[in-house]
Amino acid sequence: MSELCLLVLIAPPQLEEPLVDFLLEQEGFSGFSLQKIDGSPAHGALTLAEQVTGRKRQIMFQVHAGCAEVRGLVAQVGETFRGAGLHYWIAPLIEAGPIP
């Protein structure tokens, strides 16, 4: 079995639908999870309302697959959504899959 990784991708809310469409078009991935989250960005300006609340609305996608496939997906996302304010991390997974 190949090494598994988890990709976590953080995006501005306006990119939710374009990223959903993009991820659904990708071969070799069995799906993804999506959550609406609040976060405190390490960079970038906050609106006045975000400054008051101390957080910014974001969308978080999670995708797991083989590490090589996940890295390839990051490269494709980078080409397609360059400069869109995305943030990501990749973490190794011990196991993942359906429960029999």
Summary of the structure (lengths in Angstrom):
residues: 100
radius of gyration: 14.7
end to end distance: 17.8
largest distance: 49.1
contacts: 236
relative contact order: 0.34
helix: 33%
strand: 33%
